[in-house]
Amino acid sequence: MPQSNLKNQNSPPPIRLFVTGGTLDKQYQETTGELVFPNTHLPIILQEANVSLPIETTVLMQKDSLEITEDERIQICQACIETPQQKIIITHGTDTMVNTATALSRTPELKNKTIILTGAMRPFMLGHSDASFNLGSALMAVQLAKTGIYIAMNGQLFQANQVQKNRRLGLFTEL
């Protein structure tokens, strides 16, 4: 996994990557036909993309976003508050990504951080997925966007409170 503990003063501070599950990390279970979470696929995605950024990854949970509780949203917010990094990416399921982004945007302790939520409409391990593209977009966005809470999906960067998942189109769209 591309992680860096380099103390070189010329290198940028690491980006914190929090994993919460979602379609991006699901994998097909051949014996049951279900989509399950054996482990995160982020190390593979980052390695395949030859990412050289300093990234520190923490798995908070591996859940379908429809199963994330309000207590778990608080846990996500708390993790963002407690991490020393100012630039944070959260992988998250698309069904309730906006709910978590809204919770983060209502957390005053996060006003000086740049937080990007991203995910995928199709599991990375099934192929023909948008996972790598969306993660790459989030990595670029977290470095360039001003402080705030955002969602990076479909090649666009949305303010947390100005976006919705359009199920009919299978895209995120601005309100």
C-alpha positions in Angstrom: 0.0 0.0 0.0 1.4 3.4 -0.9 1.9 4.9 2.6 4.5 7.3 3.6 6.0 8.1 6.9 8.6 10.3 5.3 9.7 13.2 7.5 11.3 15.1 4.6 10.5 18.8 5.0 10.0 19.2 1.3 7.3 16.6 1.0 3.7 17.6 1.5 1.8 16.5 4.6 0.1 13.1 4.1 -3.4 12.9 2.9 -5.7 11.0 5.3 -7.8 8.3 3.5 -10.7 7.0 5.6 -12.4 3.8 4.3 -16.1 3.2 5.1 -17.0 0.6 2.5 -19.6 1.2 -0.2 -19.8 -0.3 -3.6 -16.2 0.6 -4.4 -15.0 -2.1 -2.0 -17.6 -4.7 -2.6 -16.6 -8.1 -4.1 -18.6 -10.9 -5.6 -18.9 -13.9 -3.4 -19.0 -16.9 -5.8 -20.6 -19.4 -3.4 -23.5 -17.2 -2.3 -23.8 -14.8 -5.2 -23.7 -11.8 -2.8 -21.6 -8.7 -2.8 -19.4 -8.7 0.4 -16.5 -6.8 2.0 -13.5 -9.1 2.3 -11.1 -6.1 2.7 -10.5 -2.8 1.1 -9.3 -2.6 -2.5 -7.7 0.8 -2.0 -4.1 -0.5 -1.9 -4.6 -2.2 -5.3 -6.3 0.9 -6.8 -3.5 3.2 -5.6 -0.8 0.8 -6.7 -2.3 0.4 -10.2 -2.5 4.2 -10.5 1.2 4.5 -9.5 0.2 7.1 -6.8 3.2 8.7 -5.2 1.4 11.0 -2.8 2.0 10.5 0.9 -1.3 8.8 2.0 -2.2 7.4 5.4 -5.1 5.0 5.2 -7.5 4.0 8.0 -10.4 1.6 7.7 -13.2 2.9 9.8 -15.8 0.3 8.7 -16.7 -1.7 5.7 -20.5 -1.3 5.2 -23.0 -0.7 2.5 -23.9 3.0 3.0 -27.6 2.1 3.5 -26.6 0.3 6.7 -24.5 3.2 8.1 -26.2 4.4 11.3 -26.2 8.0 12.7 -23.8 6.8 15.4 -21.4 5.6 12.7 -21.8 9.0 10.9 -20.7 10.6 14.2 -17.8 8.2 14.3 -16.8 9.3 10.8 -17.0 13.0 11.9 -15.0 12.3 15.0 -12.3 10.5 13.0 -12.0 13.6 10.8 -11.8 15.9 13.8 -9.2 13.8 15.5 -6.8 13.3 12.6 -4.1 15.9 12.4 -4.3 15.9 8.5 -6.1 18.9 7.0 -6.7 17.1 3.7 -9.0 14.1 4.0 -10.7 11.7 1.5 -13.5 9.4 2.6 -14.5 6.4 0.4 -18.2 5.9 1.0 -21.3 4.2 -0.6 -23.2 6.4 -3.0 -26.7 5.9 -1.6 -26.1 7.9 1.6 -22.9 9.8 0.7 -24.8 13.1 0.7 -26.1 12.4 4.2 -22.6 11.9 5.6 -21.3 14.9 3.7 -24.1 17.0 5.2 -23.2 15.7 8.7 -19.6 16.6 8.1 -20.6 20.1 6.9 -22.5 20.7 10.1 -19.5 19.9 12.2 -17.9 23.2 13.2 -14.6 21.6 14.2 -14.0 20.7 10.5 -14.3 24.2 9.0 -10.5 24.4 8.4 -10.2 21.1 6.7 -10.7 20.0 3.1 -12.8 16.8 3.0 -13.7 14.9 -0.2 -16.1 12.0 -0.2 -16.0 9.6 -3.2 -17.2 6.2 -4.2 -18.2 4.1 -7.1 -21.4 3.0 -8.8 -19.9 -0.4 -9.7 -17.5 -2.5 -7.6 -13.8 -2.1 -8.5 -13.3 -5.9 -8.5 -16.1 -6.4 -11.0 -14.2 -4.4 -13.7 -15.6 -1.5 -15.8 -15.8 0.4 -12.6 -15.7 4.2 -12.0 -13.8 3.5 -8.7 -10.3 4.4 -9.9 -11.4 7.5 -11.8 -13.4 8.8 -8.9 -10.6 8.2 -6.4 -8.1 9.9 -8.7 -10.5 12.8 -9.0 -10.8 13.0 -5.2 -7.0 12.9 -4.8 -6.6 15.8 -7.2 -9.5 17.7 -5.6 -8.3 17.4 -2.1 -5.0 19.1 -3.1 -6.6 21.9 -5.0 -10.0 22.7 -3.4 -10.3 25.3 -0.7 -11.4 24.2 2.7 -14.9 22.7 2.9 -16.8 19.4 2.4 -17.2 18.1 -1.1 -18.3 15.1 -3.1 -16.1 14.0 -6.1 -18.1 11.8 -8.5 -18.4 11.5 -12.3 -15.5 13.9 -12.9 -17.1 16.7 -11.0 -16.6 18.3 -7.6 -19.8 19.2 -5.7 -20.3 21.2 -2.5 -21.7 18.9 0.1 -25.0 20.8 0.4 -25.5 21.3 -3.3 -25.6 17.8 -4.7 -27.9 14.8 -5.1 -27.6 11.3 -6.4 -29.8 11.0 -9.5 -30.8 7.4 -9.4 -32.5 7.6 -12.8 -29.3 8.8 -14.5 -26.9 6.9 -12.3 -25.0 10.2 -11.7 -24.5 12.8 -9.1 -26.0 16.1 -10.1 -26.0 19.6 -8.7 -29.1 20.8 -7.0 
